[in-house]
Amino acid sequence: MDNLDITISEKLLDGQPLSPMDKVLLARHIERPKISDYVDALFTDFFEQKGDLHGKEDGSVFGGIAMFHGIPVTIIGHRKGNNLEENLAYNFGMPGPEGYRKALRLMQQAEKFGRPIITFIDTPGAYPGIEAEQFGQSQAIATNLAKMSGLKVPVIAVVTGEGNSGGALAIGVANRVYMLENSVYSILSPEGFSSILWGDSGKKEQACEVMRLTADDLMEFGVIDGIIKEPKGGAHRKPCQVFAALDEVLYRDIKHLKGKTGNELARSRYQKFRKIDEKYMEGADE
């Protein structure tokens, strides 16, 4: 048990609620289930697909075709590793433009063949390097946002760890959006937020309070559609509980959404995010 687990356990034993910073640390826990764990637990006959059709493979985006309760689906998500070597190979879950172009290719393929899309969000954000910008990082993200809003197949997104910035939203424009109980979803990392706002990345705990990035916050704001409960101490303690709860939610929603026409799915997805935008614009005016 590491120091984080001890701190969380002590709070739980004392009946103390977890702070937003606690949840950020849980969302980043190295043992937290990764997309490969969800694929193994929830799906069968998974076939990975690689490449962006422009000659490059980005390992930080993992995707392919699988069966879910007898239904063909497309799976796309950010990929982190279980150790330093894997994290280096997957760029710590920070995609470049090639990763988002790969994700878009898989989404368009899913639409062509009528497959529901399930995305797993877990990223510190899109890779901010010079090369990524040179090869169209912002354009790749913007294209995904635009294209996802009009997809005529069901799209369900699940924030399983940390979902930061446009790097998360680029695979998050969905008919249904869920968060695990101890995941976080925000415009950028707490460290980045505090550096910009106060010029001090060390004020990350204060930033977490201001940012309102927890699942409860996002549910209150109407940004997400539900919260997937975790065992005490985090999803890594008893991942099978999380898999079972998510399996139930995904099956229910896919069965419901498959009954809608393509135009209905695209329209409802557009209206969902438009409603969020209008709500915040009203708040800004006040």
GIHUWO-V387659 format. One record per backbone hydrogen bond with DSSP energy under -0.5 kcal/mol. NH is the residue of the N-H (numbers start at 1). CO is the residue of the C=O. Records with the same first field share a line. If there is no record, write none. Layout:
BEGIN
NH: CO + CO
END
This chain:
BEGIN
6: 2
7: 3
8: 4
9: 5
10: 6
11: 7
12: 8
13: 9
14: 10
15: 12
16: 11
23: 19
24: 20
25: 21
26: 22
27: 23
28: 24
29: 26
32: 29
37: 34
38: 34
39: 35
40: 36
41: 37
42: 38
43: 39
44: 67
47: 65
49: 63
52: 56
59: 57
61: 58
62: 77
64: 75
65: 47
66: 73
67: 44
68: 71
71: 68
72: 70
73: 66
74: 116
75: 64
76: 118
77: 62
78: 120
79: 60
87: 83
88: 84
89: 85
90: 86
91: 88
92: 87
93: 79 + 90
94: 91
95: 93
99: 96
100: 96
101: 97
102: 98
103: 99
104: 100
105: 101
106: 102
107: 103
108: 104
109: 105
110: 106
111: 107
112: 108
113: 109
114: 110 + 111
115: 110
116: 72
117: 154
118: 74
119: 156
120: 76
121: 119 + 158
122: 120
123: 162
124: 92
127: 95
133: 129
134: 130
135: 131
136: 133
137: 132
140: 136
141: 137
142: 138
143: 139
144: 140
145: 141
146: 142
147: 143
148: 144
149: 145
150: 146 + 147
151: 148
156: 117
157: 176
158: 119
159: 178
160: 121 + 158
161: 121
163: 184
164: 123 + 162
165: 186
168: 164 + 165
169: 165
170: 166
171: 168
172: 169
174: 172
175: 155
176: 155
178: 157
179: 226
180: 159
181: 228
183: 180
184: 161
185: 213
186: 163
193: 189
194: 190
195: 191
196: 192
197: 193
198: 194
199: 194 + 195
200: 194
203: 200
204: 201
207: 203
208: 204
209: 205
210: 206
211: 207
212: 208
213: 208
215: 181 + 183
218: 214
219: 215
220: 216
221: 217
222: 218 + 219
223: 218
224: 218
225: 177
226: 177
228: 179
229: 227
234: 231
237: 234
238: 234
241: 238
242: 238
243: 239
244: 240
245: 241
246: 242
247: 243
248: 244
249: 245
250: 246
251: 247
252: 248
253: 249
254: 250
255: 251
256: 252
257: 253
258: 254
259: 256
260: 257
265: 261
266: 262
267: 263
268: 264
269: 265
270: 266
271: 267
272: 268
273: 269
274: 270
275: 271
276: 272
277: 273
278: 274
279: 275
280: 276
281: 277
282: 278
283: 279
284: 280
285: 281
286: 282
END
